[in-house]
Amino acid sequence: MNRPSKFSFIDESEAVRRLDIDRDTLLGFVREKRLKAYPGVGKGNFYRLSEVDALATELRGAQEQPAESAASAEQPPAKGKLFDPAYKVHVRLQADLKWYDLSDDDLRAWVREMTADGYGRQRANITMVIERLQRLLALMDESVAGWREIKPTQSPEPPHAE
């Protein structure tokens, strides 16, 4: 079903991806004690891979397994490391954090060394990156607007005997 992992714990985003659910649903499973969250150091919760995979199997049901194994038998194994879309964005954002290391003097030095034939290409690249990042911000804002805070469930108070 999933790629084998050498790690026994996965982070929240990987659990959401493997279960094919949103974050609120994941937190609901934790609240319902269908999944146990293990606190991380400043990074949110981690989840035991075996528990996530067992829950994924439960959510998908037994009917999907035969179709999935037949489909995987027809496809040749993929070459190289596979990246899911969320991981690709994560990796790109991590790489882009390196911009914080650049000073205004660094930027000016790069511009001074730019050649006339590279100007159009570099400007187009920078413009495209800005557009992608603005789109990512818009998607993040849309997603956050749909979040809800999950509060601990409270058991109802018993009726007062009179």
PyMOL commands that set and color helices and strands:
alter all, ss='L'
color gray80, all
select helices_A, chain A and resi 12-19+23-31+49-60+64-74+85-101+104-113+116-145
alter helices_A, ss='H'
color red, helices_A
select strands_A, chain A and resi 9-11+37-39+45-48
alter strands_A, ss='S'
color yellow, strands_A
deselect
rebuild
show_as cartoon
